[in-house]
Amino acid sequence: MQTLFRNALAGPDVLGLSAGASLLVSLTILSGNAIVLSNGPWAISIAASIGSGAVFLLIISIANRLRDNMSLLIIGLMIAAVTQSFVSVLQFVSKAEDLQAFMIWTLGSVGGTNGQEIEVMMVIFCIGGLISYSSIKSLNALLLGNNYAQSVGINLKRSRFLIVLATSLMTGVVTAFCGPIAFVGLAVPHMVRLMIRTSNHKILIPAVMIGGAILLLGCDILAQLPGSTQILPLNAVTSIIGAPVVIWMILKNKKTSV
């Protein structure tokens, strides 16, 4: 997403996929069936998948009509804002016990997935990973702008579709089973670029995958509070730990400007 939109603040949820998943999950949980859902966690996963899938189809239909990537970015942010507004309204009119169940989902967790869910995630991840690797040439060319990419034979419309498809698949399946985990997708690419001085996506993509796994699992270990019965929200830990690390690395590498 950062390469496609040429924006350092772009992340996997920039297209509104996480917001779409949150909307459907909020409709499912805040409808008053939290007790039923506790016996069928797949209902939440299915709702999140439908929500992110619906937003994906909307984004794809819009992308086919736009040639400007920045316009697509703005539309994605607006879709996220609209869906979040609906979620806020549902939270305001919901019961306390249903609201608590929804808030727990939004905190994110990697500890509640079972073997069957992990199998589904692996299948989707492999598909998304293969699409990502097939887009390496396009991503490298897009680093120098759309005009250069076209001059070397890149089909911008097809490349954008594949990049959005891969992002949607992997973001949707993670959000469905683990909740909307924040910060990792935004920060890890910057951390990897500071440690590995290359712009070649053939190296960056696997490095970001490994770096994201290390950061997330490290934050999850800290969230468990070893020696204590308390568990911290994973979303809070990823931001508390990750943000200072990125700031420190940027200052260390003198990337700031006066």
SEDREN-625183 format. One record per residue: residue number from 0; x, y, z of N, C-alpha, C in turn. Coordinates in Angstrom, 2 decimals. Layout:
N
NODE   seq       n_X       n_Y       n_Z      ca_X      ca_Y      ca_Z       c_X       c_Y       c_Z
NODE   NUM         X         Y         Z         X         Y         Z         X         Y         Z
...
% end
This chain:
258
NODE   seq       n_X       n_Y       n_Z      ca_X      ca_Y      ca_Z       c_X       c_Y       c_Z
NODE     0      0.82     -1.21      0.00      0.00      0.00      0.00      0.86      1.26      0.00
NODE     1      1.96      1.24      0.75      2.84      2.41      0.79      3.48      2.66     -0.57
NODE     2      3.83      1.60     -1.27      4.42      1.76     -2.60      3.38      2.18     -3.63
NODE     3      2.21      1.55     -3.57      1.15      1.85     -4.55      0.70      3.30     -4.44
NODE     4      0.48      3.77     -3.22     -0.03      5.12     -3.01      1.08      6.15     -2.81
NODE     5      2.34      5.68     -2.77      3.48      6.56     -2.55      3.23      7.44     -1.32
NODE     6      2.79      6.77     -0.26      2.43      7.46      0.98      2.97      6.66      2.16
NODE     7      3.83      7.27      2.97      4.46      6.56      4.08      3.47      6.21      5.18
NODE     8      2.29      6.85      5.19      1.30      6.59      6.23      0.25      5.56      5.80
NODE     9      0.39      5.03      4.59     -0.57      4.03      4.12     -0.30      2.70      4.81
NODE    10     -1.39      1.98      5.11     -1.28      0.68      5.76     -2.27     -0.29      5.17
NODE    11     -2.31     -1.52      5.65     -3.22     -2.52      5.09     -4.70     -2.21      5.30
NODE    12     -5.00     -1.34      6.28     -6.40     -1.00      6.52     -6.81      0.30      5.85
NODE    13     -5.94      0.83      4.97     -6.20      2.12      4.35     -7.39      2.06      3.39
NODE    14     -7.72      0.88      2.90     -8.83      0.73      1.96    -10.18      0.57      2.67
NODE    15    -10.19      0.61      3.99    -11.44      0.48      4.74    -11.86     -0.94      5.00
NODE    16    -10.97     -1.91      4.76    -11.33     -3.32      4.94    -11.59     -3.65      6.41
NODE    17    -10.72     -3.17      7.29    -10.91     -3.42      8.71    -12.18     -2.76      9.22
NODE    18    -12.47     -1.56      8.70    -13.69     -0.86      9.11    -14.93     -1.61      8.64
NODE    19    -14.88     -2.16      7.42    -16.01     -2.96      6.94    -16.22     -4.21      7.78
NODE    20    -15.12     -4.86      8.16    -15.23     -6.03      9.03    -15.81     -5.65     10.38
NODE    21    -15.38     -4.52     10.93    -15.89     -4.06     12.23    -17.38     -3.77     12.17
NODE    22    -17.84     -3.23     11.04    -19.27     -2.91     10.91    -20.12     -4.16     10.98
NODE    23    -19.75     -5.19     10.23    -20.55     -6.43     10.23    -20.45     -7.15     11.57
NODE    24    -19.27     -7.13     12.18    -19.13     -7.76     13.49    -19.97     -7.01     14.53
NODE    25    -19.98     -5.69     14.45    -20.79     -4.92     15.39    -22.28     -5.21     15.21
NODE    26    -22.72     -5.37     13.96    -24.12     -5.73     13.71    -24.44     -7.10     14.29
NODE    27    -23.47     -8.02     14.20    -23.68     -9.37     14.70    -23.71     -9.42     16.23
NODE    28    -22.74     -8.76     16.86    -22.64     -8.83     18.32    -23.63     -7.90     19.00
NODE    29    -23.74     -6.68     18.52    -24.57     -5.69     19.18    -26.05     -5.88     18.92
NODE    30    -26.40     -6.92     18.15    -27.82     -7.23     17.94    -28.43     -7.95     19.13
NODE    31    -27.61     -8.26     20.14    -28.14     -8.90     21.34    -27.91    -10.38     21.40
NODE    32    -27.03    -10.92     20.53    -26.80    -12.37     20.49    -25.40    -12.73     20.95
NODE    33    -24.83    -11.95     21.87    -23.47    -12.21     22.32    -23.35    -13.58     22.99
NODE    34    -24.39    -14.01     23.71    -24.34    -15.31     24.37    -24.31    -16.44     23.34
NODE    35    -25.10    -16.29     22.27    -25.09    -17.29     21.21    -23.73    -17.33     20.51
NODE    36    -23.18    -16.14     20.27    -21.90    -16.05     19.58    -20.76    -16.66     20.39
NODE    37    -20.89    -16.65     21.72    -19.84    -17.23     22.55    -19.72    -18.72     22.32
NODE    38    -20.81    -19.34     21.85    -20.78    -20.77     21.55    -20.50    -21.05     20.08
NODE    39    -20.39    -20.01     19.30    -20.11    -20.19     17.87    -19.21    -19.09     17.35
NODE    40    -17.92    -19.08     17.69    -17.03    -17.99     17.28    -16.89    -17.84     15.78
NODE    41    -17.25    -18.88     15.02    -17.17    -18.77     13.57    -18.12    -17.70     13.04
NODE    42    -19.20    -17.43     13.80    -20.15    -16.40     13.36    -19.47    -15.05     13.25
NODE    43    -18.60    -14.73     14.20    -17.88    -13.46     14.16    -16.92    -13.45     12.97
NODE    44    -16.23    -14.57     12.75    -15.27    -14.65     11.64    -15.97    -14.49     10.31
NODE    45    -17.13    -15.15     10.17    -17.89    -15.05      8.91    -18.37    -13.62      8.70
NODE    46    -18.86    -12.99      9.78    -19.33    -11.61      9.67    -18.21    -10.68      9.25
NODE    47    -17.03    -10.85      9.85    -15.88    -10.02      9.50    -15.46    -10.25      8.05
NODE    48    -15.50    -11.50      7.61    -15.13    -11.82      6.23    -16.10    -11.18      5.24
NODE    49    -17.39    -11.25      5.53    -18.39    -10.65      4.65    -18.22     -9.14      4.60
NODE    50    -17.97     -8.53      5.76    -17.79     -7.08      5.82    -16.59     -6.61      5.02
NODE    51    -15.44     -7.25      5.23    -14.24     -6.85      4.48    -14.38     -7.18      3.01
NODE    52    -15.06     -8.30      2.70    -15.28     -8.68      1.30    -16.17     -7.69      0.57
NODE    53    -17.20     -7.20      1.26    -18.10     -6.23      0.64    -17.37     -4.92      0.33
NODE    54    -16.54     -4.48      1.27    -15.76     -3.26      1.04    -14.75     -3.49     -0.09
NODE    55    -14.17     -4.68     -0.13    -13.22     -5.00     -1.21    -13.88     -4.90     -2.57
NODE    56    -15.06     -5.48     -2.72    -15.77     -5.41     -4.01    -16.10     -3.97     -4.38
NODE    57    -16.46     -3.17     -3.37    -16.76     -1.76     -3.62    -15.50     -1.02     -4.08
NODE    58    -14.37     -1.28     -3.41    -13.12     -0.62     -3.77    -12.68     -1.01     -5.18
NODE    59    -12.83     -2.30     -5.51    -12.44     -2.77     -6.85    -13.29     -2.10     -7.92
NODE    60    -14.60     -2.00     -7.68    -15.47     -1.37     -8.66    -15.12      0.09     -8.85
NODE    61    -14.72      0.76     -7.77    -14.32      2.16     -7.87    -12.96      2.28     -8.56
NODE    62    -12.05      1.35     -8.22    -10.69      1.41     -8.80    -10.73      1.28    -10.32
NODE    63    -11.70      0.52    -10.84    -11.79      0.34    -12.28    -12.19      1.62    -13.00
NODE    64    -12.74      2.58    -12.24    -13.17      3.83    -12.84    -12.20      4.97    -12.61
NODE    65    -11.19      4.73    -11.77    -10.23      5.78    -11.43     -8.86      5.44    -11.99
NODE    66     -8.14      6.45    -12.40     -6.77      6.26    -12.86     -5.77      6.80    -11.84
NODE    67     -6.27      7.61    -10.92     -5.41      8.25     -9.92     -5.42      7.44     -8.63
NODE    68     -4.24      6.96     -8.20     -4.14      6.18     -6.97     -4.49      7.01     -5.74
NODE    69     -4.16      8.30     -5.76     -4.45      9.14     -4.61     -5.95      9.29     -4.39
NODE    70     -6.70      9.35     -5.48     -8.16      9.42     -5.35     -8.70      8.15     -4.72
NODE    71     -8.13      7.01     -5.10     -8.55      5.73     -4.51     -8.23      5.71     -3.02
NODE    72     -7.09      6.26     -2.63     -6.72      6.33     -1.22     -7.72      7.16     -0.44
NODE    73     -8.09      8.31     -0.98     -9.04      9.19     -0.30    -10.40      8.51     -0.16
NODE    74    -10.84      7.84     -1.22    -12.13      7.14     -1.17    -12.10      6.03     -0.13
NODE    75    -10.99      5.30     -0.06    -10.85      4.26      0.96    -10.96      4.82      2.36
NODE    76    -10.33      5.96      2.60    -10.40      6.60      3.92    -11.82      7.07      4.22
NODE    77    -12.52      7.57      3.21    -13.89      8.03      3.41    -14.83      6.86      3.72
NODE    78    -14.63      5.73      3.02    -15.43      4.54      3.31    -15.20      4.09      4.75
NODE    79    -13.95      4.12      5.18    -13.63      3.75      6.57    -14.32      4.69      7.54
NODE    80    -14.35      5.98      7.22    -14.97      6.96      8.11    -16.48      6.73      8.22
NODE    81    -17.12      6.43      7.08    -18.56      6.20      7.08    -18.92      4.94      7.88
NODE    82    -18.19      3.84      7.63    -18.48      2.60      8.36    -18.23      2.76      9.85
NODE    83    -17.17      3.51     10.21    -16.89      3.74     11.62    -18.00      4.56     12.28
NODE    84    -18.61      5.46     11.51    -19.72      6.25     12.05    -20.90      5.36     12.37
NODE    85    -21.21      4.41     11.48    -22.29      3.46     11.75    -21.98      2.61     12.98
NODE    86    -20.72      2.19     13.12    -20.32      1.41     14.30    -20.54      2.22     15.57
NODE    87    -20.20      3.51     15.53    -20.38      4.37     16.70    -21.84      4.49     17.09
NODE    88    -22.72      4.59     16.09    -24.15      4.67     16.37    -24.64      3.38     17.00
NODE    89    -24.19      2.23     16.47    -24.59      0.95     17.04    -24.09      0.79     18.47
NODE    90    -22.88      1.27     18.74    -22.36      1.21     20.10    -23.19      2.06     21.05
NODE    91    -23.65      3.20     20.57    -24.41      4.12     21.42    -25.76      3.53     21.84
NODE    92    -26.39      2.76     20.94    -27.74      2.24     21.23    -27.73      0.79     21.73
NODE    93    -26.55      0.20     21.90    -26.48     -1.21     22.28    -26.52     -1.39     23.80
NODE    94    -26.73     -2.62     24.22    -26.71     -2.96     25.64    -25.28     -3.07     26.14
NODE    95    -25.11     -2.94     27.44    -23.78     -2.92     28.04    -23.04     -4.22     27.81
NODE    96    -23.74     -5.37     27.98    -23.06     -6.66     27.82    -22.66     -6.93     26.37
NODE    97    -23.50     -6.48     25.43    -23.15     -6.64     24.02    -22.00     -5.73     23.63
NODE    98    -22.01     -4.52     24.17    -20.94     -3.57     23.90    -19.60     -4.09     24.43
NODE    99    -19.64     -4.73     25.59    -18.41     -5.29     26.15    -17.84     -6.39     25.25
NODE   100    -18.72     -7.25     24.73    -18.27     -8.33     23.84    -17.65     -7.77     22.57
NODE   101    -18.23     -6.70     22.04    -17.68     -6.09     20.82    -16.34     -5.42     21.11
NODE   102    -16.23     -4.74     22.23    -14.98     -4.07     22.58    -13.85     -5.07     22.76
NODE   103    -14.15     -6.23     23.32    -13.12     -7.27     23.47    -12.61     -7.71     22.11
NODE   104    -13.51     -7.84     21.13    -13.08     -8.22     19.78    -12.19     -7.16     19.16
NODE   105    -12.52     -5.87     19.36    -11.74     -4.80     18.75    -10.34     -4.69     19.35
NODE   106    -10.11     -5.25     20.54     -8.79     -5.18     21.16     -7.78     -6.08     20.46
NODE   107     -8.25     -7.06     19.69     -7.36     -7.94     18.95     -6.75     -9.02     19.81
NODE   108     -6.61    -10.21     19.24     -6.00    -11.33     19.96     -5.58    -12.40     18.96
NODE   109     -4.39    -12.97     19.20     -3.93    -14.08     18.37     -4.01    -15.41     19.13
NODE   110     -4.51    -15.35     20.35     -4.55    -16.55     21.19     -5.84    -17.33     21.10
NODE   111     -6.84    -16.80     20.41     -8.12    -17.48     20.38     -8.37    -18.30     19.14
NODE   112     -7.39    -18.40     18.24     -7.59    -19.15     17.01     -7.35    -20.64     17.24
NODE   113     -8.22    -21.47     16.64     -8.04    -22.91     16.75     -7.36    -23.45     15.49
NODE   114     -7.13    -24.76     15.46     -6.42    -25.37     14.35     -7.11    -25.19     13.01
NODE   115     -8.43    -25.30     13.00     -9.17    -25.16     11.75     -9.07    -23.74     11.21
NODE   116     -9.16    -22.76     12.11     -9.04    -21.37     11.68     -7.64    -21.07     11.14
NODE   117     -6.62    -21.64     11.78     -5.25    -21.43     11.30     -5.06    -22.04      9.92
NODE   118     -5.69    -23.19      9.66     -5.60    -23.79      8.33     -6.20    -22.87      7.27
NODE   119     -7.36    -22.28      7.59     -7.99    -21.36      6.66     -7.09    -20.14      6.43
NODE   120     -6.51    -19.63      7.49     -5.62    -18.48      7.38     -4.41    -18.80      6.51
NODE   121     -3.86    -19.99      6.66     -2.69    -20.37      5.89     -2.99    -20.45      4.40
NODE   122     -4.16    -21.00      4.06     -4.55    -21.10      2.66     -4.67    -19.70      2.04
NODE   123     -5.40    -18.81      2.74     -5.58    -17.45      2.22     -4.25    -16.72      2.17
NODE   124     -3.42    -16.92      3.20     -2.11    -16.26      3.23     -1.25    -16.70      2.06
NODE   125     -1.26    -17.99      1.75     -0.46    -18.48      0.63     -0.92    -17.87     -0.69
NODE   126     -2.24    -17.76     -0.86     -2.77    -17.15     -2.08     -2.34    -15.68     -2.16
NODE   127     -2.53    -14.95     -1.06     -2.13    -13.55     -1.03     -0.63    -13.37     -1.22
NODE   128      0.16    -14.28     -0.63      1.61    -14.20     -0.78      2.06    -14.42     -2.21
NODE   129      1.44    -15.38     -2.88      1.79    -15.65     -4.28      1.43    -14.46     -5.17
NODE   130      0.28    -13.85     -4.91     -0.10    -12.67     -5.69      0.89    -11.54     -5.44
NODE   131      1.33    -11.39     -4.18      2.30    -10.35     -3.84      3.61    -10.56     -4.59
NODE   132      4.08    -11.80     -4.63      5.33    -12.09     -5.32      5.19    -11.88     -6.83
NODE   133      4.01    -12.13     -7.36      3.81    -11.89     -8.79      3.79    -10.41     -9.13
NODE   134      3.65     -9.56     -8.09      3.58     -8.11     -8.30      4.90     -7.41     -8.00
NODE   135      5.97     -8.17     -7.75      7.25     -7.57     -7.37      7.76     -6.62     -8.45
NODE   136      7.72     -7.04     -9.69      8.20     -6.19    -10.78      7.40     -4.89    -10.84
NODE   137      6.09     -5.00    -10.70      5.23     -3.81    -10.74      5.54     -2.87     -9.58
NODE   138      5.73     -3.43     -8.39      6.01     -2.62     -7.21      7.35     -1.89     -7.35
NODE   139      8.36     -2.59     -7.84      9.66     -1.96     -8.04      9.57     -0.82     -9.06
NODE   140      8.78     -1.03    -10.10      8.63      0.01    -11.12      7.84      1.21    -10.58
NODE   141      6.84      0.95     -9.74      6.02      2.03     -9.19      6.79      2.93     -8.25
NODE   142      7.93      2.47     -7.75      8.76      3.31     -6.89      9.22      4.57     -7.61
NODE   143      9.34      4.47     -8.94      9.80      5.60     -9.75      8.66      6.33    -10.44
NODE   144      7.41      6.00    -10.06      6.27      6.72    -10.59      5.51      5.95    -11.65
NODE   145      4.27      6.38    -11.88      3.40      5.70    -12.84      3.92      5.80    -14.27
NODE   146      4.47      6.96    -14.63      4.95      7.13    -16.00      6.09      6.17    -16.31
NODE   147      7.02      6.02    -15.34      8.13      5.09    -15.55      7.62      3.65    -15.63
NODE   148      6.66      3.32    -14.77      6.12      1.96    -14.78      5.49      1.63    -16.13
NODE   149      4.75      2.58    -16.68      4.15      2.35    -18.00      5.21      2.24    -19.09
NODE   150      6.27      3.00    -18.95      7.32      2.98    -19.98      8.06      1.65    -20.03
NODE   151      8.07      0.90    -18.93      8.74     -0.40    -18.92      7.74     -1.55    -19.12
NODE   152      6.54     -1.21    -19.54      5.57     -2.23    -19.91      4.65     -2.72    -18.81
NODE   153      4.51     -1.96    -17.71      3.63     -2.37    -16.62      2.20     -1.94    -16.93
NODE   154      1.27     -2.88    -16.82     -0.15     -2.57    -16.95     -0.64     -2.05    -15.60
NODE   155     -0.80     -0.74    -15.48     -1.12     -0.14    -14.19     -2.45     -0.62    -13.63
NODE   156     -3.44     -0.75    -14.48     -4.76     -1.16    -14.02     -4.74     -2.58    -13.48
NODE   157     -4.07     -3.48    -14.19     -3.98     -4.87    -13.75     -3.12     -4.98    -12.49
NODE   158     -2.01     -4.24    -12.44     -1.13     -4.29    -11.28     -1.82     -3.78    -10.03
NODE   159     -2.56     -2.69    -10.18     -3.28     -2.14     -9.03     -4.32     -3.13     -8.52
NODE   160     -5.01     -3.79     -9.45     -6.01     -4.78     -9.05     -5.37     -5.92     -8.26
NODE   161     -4.22     -6.42     -8.72     -3.56     -7.53     -8.03     -3.05     -7.11     -6.66
NODE   162     -2.50     -5.90     -6.57     -1.98     -5.42     -5.29     -3.12     -5.25     -4.29
NODE   163     -4.22     -4.66     -4.72     -5.38     -4.49     -3.84     -5.97     -5.84     -3.46
NODE   164     -6.00     -6.78     -4.41     -6.54     -8.11     -4.13     -5.72     -8.82     -3.05
NODE   165     -4.40     -8.79     -3.20     -3.53     -9.45     -2.21     -3.69     -8.82     -0.84
NODE   166     -3.72     -7.49     -0.80     -3.89     -6.79      0.47     -5.23     -7.13      1.11
NODE   167     -6.28     -7.16      0.31     -7.62     -7.42      0.82     -7.73     -8.83      1.39
NODE   168     -7.18     -9.80      0.68     -7.27    -11.19      1.14     -6.58    -11.36      2.50
NODE   169     -5.35    -10.86      2.61     -4.60    -11.09      3.84     -5.11    -10.24      5.00
NODE   170     -5.49     -9.00      4.71     -6.05     -8.15      5.77     -7.39     -8.69      6.24
NODE   171     -8.22     -9.14      5.30     -9.55     -9.65      5.65     -9.49    -10.89      6.53
NODE   172     -8.61    -11.84      6.19     -8.58    -13.09      6.95     -7.99    -12.87      8.34
NODE   173     -7.00    -11.98      8.46     -6.44    -11.69      9.78     -7.46    -10.98     10.66
NODE   174     -8.16    -10.00     10.08     -9.18     -9.28     10.84    -10.30    -10.21     11.27
NODE   175    -10.66    -11.14     10.42    -11.76    -12.06     10.72    -11.46    -12.93     11.93
NODE   176    -10.25    -13.47     12.01     -9.94    -14.43     13.05     -9.21    -13.83     14.25
NODE   177     -8.55    -12.69     14.07     -7.75    -12.11     15.16     -8.21    -10.72     15.58
NODE   178     -9.17    -10.15     14.86     -9.60     -8.81     15.17     -8.75     -7.76     14.46
NODE   179     -9.15     -6.50     14.55     -8.41     -5.42     13.87     -7.16     -5.02     14.64
NODE   180     -6.07     -5.74     14.44     -4.81     -5.45     15.13     -4.13     -4.26     14.45
NODE   181     -3.87     -3.22     15.23     -3.38     -1.96     14.67     -1.86     -1.88     14.70
NODE   182     -1.34     -0.93     13.94      0.04     -0.45     13.97      1.04     -1.36     13.26
NODE   183      0.91     -2.68     13.36      1.94     -3.58     12.83      2.13     -3.36     11.34
NODE   184      1.04     -3.36     10.59      1.15     -3.20      9.14      1.70     -1.86      8.72
NODE   185      1.50     -0.83      9.53      2.00      0.51      9.21      3.47      0.66      9.56
NODE   186      3.87      0.14     10.71      5.21      0.42     11.24      6.29     -0.52     10.72
NODE   187      5.97     -1.80     10.57      7.00     -2.79     10.23      7.72     -2.47      8.93
NODE   188      7.03     -2.06      7.85      7.78     -1.73      6.62      8.84     -0.66      6.84
NODE   189      8.54      0.35      7.67      9.52      1.40      7.94     10.70      0.84      8.74
NODE   190     10.40     -0.02      9.72     11.47     -0.61     10.52     12.39     -1.46      9.64
NODE   191     11.79     -2.22      8.73     12.58     -3.09      7.85     13.43     -2.27      6.90
NODE   192     12.88     -1.18      6.35     13.65     -0.34      5.43     14.84      0.31      6.11
NODE   193     14.68      0.62      7.40     15.79      1.23      8.13     16.90      0.22      8.42
NODE   194     16.52     -1.05      8.59     17.51     -2.09      8.89     18.11     -2.69      7.63
NODE   195     17.30     -2.79      6.57     17.77     -3.37      5.31     17.75     -2.28      4.26
NODE   196     18.89     -1.79      3.88     18.97     -0.65      2.96     18.78     -1.11      1.52
NODE   197     17.54     -1.36      1.17     17.20     -1.73     -0.20     15.77     -1.33     -0.48
NODE   198     15.47     -1.09     -1.74     14.10     -0.80     -2.19     13.53     -1.93     -3.03
NODE   199     14.29     -3.01     -3.15     13.86     -4.16     -3.95     12.81     -4.95     -3.19
NODE   200     11.60     -5.02     -3.73     10.51     -5.72     -3.05     10.73     -7.23     -2.99
NODE   201     11.62     -7.73     -3.81     11.94     -9.16     -3.73     12.58     -9.48     -2.37
NODE   202     13.24     -8.52     -1.78     13.83     -8.68     -0.45     12.90     -8.12      0.61
NODE   203     12.25     -7.00      0.32     11.43     -6.33      1.31     10.21     -7.15      1.73
NODE   204      9.54     -7.78      0.77      8.30     -8.51      1.10      8.54     -9.63      2.10
NODE   205      9.48    -10.56      1.86      9.71    -11.59      2.89     10.27    -11.01      4.19
NODE   206     11.08     -9.93      4.10     11.63     -9.32      5.32     10.52     -8.70      6.16
NODE   207      9.54     -8.07      5.51      8.42     -7.48      6.24      7.55     -8.57      6.86
NODE   208      7.36     -9.67      6.15      6.60    -10.79      6.72      7.25    -11.30      8.00
NODE   209      8.56    -11.51      7.95      9.28    -12.02      9.12      9.29    -10.97     10.23
NODE   210      9.54     -9.72      9.87      9.57     -8.65     10.87      8.23     -8.46     11.54
NODE   211      7.15     -8.55     10.77      5.82     -8.42     11.34      5.50     -9.54     12.31
NODE   212      5.91    -10.76     11.96      5.67    -11.90     12.85      6.45    -11.74     14.15
NODE   213      7.70    -11.29     14.06      8.52    -11.11     15.26      7.92    -10.05     16.17
NODE   214      7.54     -8.90     15.59      6.98     -7.82     16.40      5.67     -8.24     17.05
NODE   215      4.79     -8.88     16.28      3.48     -9.24     16.83      3.60    -10.28     17.93
NODE   216      4.42    -11.30     17.71      4.58    -12.34     18.73      5.28    -11.79     19.97
NODE   217      6.24    -10.88     19.76      6.90    -10.26     20.91      5.91     -9.45     21.73
NODE   218      5.05     -8.68     21.05      4.03     -7.90     21.76      3.02     -8.81     22.45
NODE   219      2.69     -9.94     21.82      1.75    -10.87     22.43      2.33    -11.49     23.70
NODE   220      3.63    -11.78     23.70      4.27    -12.31     24.90      4.22    -11.28     26.03
NODE   221      4.49    -10.03     25.69      4.42     -8.98     26.71      2.99     -8.77     27.20
NODE   222      2.01     -8.93     26.31      0.62     -8.75     26.70      0.15     -9.80     27.69
NODE   223      0.80    -10.97     27.67      0.42    -12.04     28.60      0.87    -11.75     30.02
NODE   224      1.75    -10.75     30.20      2.27    -10.39     31.51      2.77    -11.61     32.27
NODE   225      3.92    -12.16     31.85      4.46    -13.36     32.51      4.53    -13.19     34.03
NODE   226      4.01    -14.19     34.74      3.98    -14.14     36.20      2.72    -13.51     36.76
NODE   227      1.82    -13.09     35.85      0.57    -12.46     36.30     -0.60    -13.13     35.60
NODE   228     -1.77    -13.03     36.21     -2.99    -13.59     35.61     -3.69    -12.59     34.68
NODE   229     -3.19    -11.36     34.64     -3.79    -10.34     33.80     -3.25    -10.42     32.37
NODE   230     -4.10    -10.04     31.41     -3.71    -10.00     30.01     -4.03     -8.62     29.47
NODE   231     -3.04     -7.96     28.90     -3.24     -6.63     28.34     -3.82     -6.71     26.94
NODE   232     -4.53     -5.67     26.50     -5.02     -5.65     25.11     -3.86     -5.65     24.13
NODE   233     -3.91     -6.54     23.14     -2.82     -6.66     22.17     -2.64     -5.38     21.37
NODE   234     -3.76     -4.75     20.97     -3.66     -3.51     20.20     -2.89     -2.43     20.95
NODE   235     -3.11     -2.34     22.26     -2.42     -1.33     23.06     -0.93     -1.62     23.12
NODE   236     -0.56     -2.88     23.28      0.85     -3.25     23.41      1.59     -3.00     22.10
NODE   237      0.98     -3.34     20.96      1.66     -3.13     19.67      1.99     -1.65     19.46
NODE   238      1.09     -0.77     19.88      1.35      0.67     19.72      2.36      1.18     20.75
NODE   239      2.22      0.73     22.00      3.12      1.19     23.06      4.56      0.76     22.77
NODE   240      4.73     -0.47     22.30      6.07     -0.99     22.04      6.59     -0.54     20.68
NODE   241      5.73     -0.59     19.68      6.18     -0.34     18.31      6.50      1.10     18.00
NODE   242      5.65      2.03     18.45      5.83      3.44     18.10      7.17      3.99     18.59
NODE   243      7.54      3.80     19.86      8.86      4.31     20.30     10.03      3.68     19.54
NODE   244      9.88      2.40     19.16     10.95      1.73     18.42     11.14      2.40     17.07
NODE   245     10.06      2.70     16.38     10.15      3.35     15.07     10.75      4.75     15.23
NODE   246     10.28      5.51     16.23     10.81      6.86     16.46     12.31      6.81     16.73
NODE   247     12.71      5.85     17.58     14.13      5.72     17.92     14.96      5.37     16.70
NODE   248     14.46      4.45     15.88     15.21      4.03     14.69     15.33      5.17     13.70
NODE   249     14.28      5.97     13.56     14.34      7.10     12.63     15.35      8.13     13.11
NODE   250     15.33      8.44     14.41     16.27      9.41     14.94     17.70      8.88     14.86
NODE   251     17.87      7.59     15.12     19.21      6.99     15.08     19.80      7.07     13.68
NODE   252     18.94      6.87     12.67     19.42      6.87     11.30     19.36      8.26     10.67
NODE   253     19.05      9.28     11.50     19.06     10.67     11.05     18.15     10.87      9.83
NODE   254     16.94     10.30      9.95     16.00     10.45      8.84     15.11     11.69      9.00
NODE   255     15.23     12.37     10.13     14.39     13.55     10.33     14.96     14.74      9.58
NODE   256     14.11     15.66      9.27     14.54     16.87      8.56     14.23     18.10      9.41
NODE   257     15.03     19.12      9.28     14.85     20.33     10.07     13.94     21.31      9.31
% end
